[in-house]
Amino acid sequence: EVRLAESGGGLVQPGGSLRLSCAASGFTFSNVGMKWVRQAPGKGREWVSEISGGGTTYYSDSVKGRFTISRDNSKNTLYLQLTSLKTEDTGMYYCAKADSTYWGQGTQVTVSS
């Protein structure tokens, strides 16, 4: 059974940082592209970042230079380091396989003073 479990969300002040984790199981993690997608309250899902099985990274313009995606294939874990957070970064953050076949339940990030 494929399982993706996000953690690391929370409440942070503008300018702060968080690190999100996504623990994967049930498939060969190292071969698979993975992504982070977020959904702000009342809005649709927004693609944030993606990393290929080989480690090539991609970012949306809204987070480029502030967020860093990475993976530890020995731990079957995907990460998203969030820095210089803004109020508009608030939302539910989901990890998913790059082909969107499997999604986690999400972790909430709230940026507020």
QUIHUTA-V268006 format. One record per backbone hydrogen bond with DSSP energy under -1.0 kcal/mol. NH is the residue of the N-H (numbers start at 0). CO is the residue of the C=O. Records with the same first field share a line. If there is no record, write none. Layout:
NH = CO, CO
//
This chain:
2 = 24
4 = 22
6 = 20
11 = 109
14 = 84
15 = 12
17 = 81
19 = 79
20 = 6
21 = 77
22 = 4
23 = 75
24 = 2
28 = 26
30 = 27
31 = 28
33 = 50
34 = 95
35 = 48
36 = 93
37 = 45
38 = 91
42 = 39
45 = 37
47 = 35
48 = 35
49 = 57
50 = 33
51 = 55
54 = 51
57 = 49
59 = 47
62 = 59
63 = 59
65 = 62
66 = 62
67 = 80
69 = 78
71 = 76
74 = 71
76 = 71
77 = 21
78 = 69
79 = 19
80 = 67
81 = 17
82 = 65
84 = 15
88 = 85
89 = 86
90 = 108
91 = 38
92 = 106
93 = 36
95 = 34
96 = 101
97 = 32
99 = 96
103 = 94
106 = 92
108 = 90
109 = 9
111 = 11
//
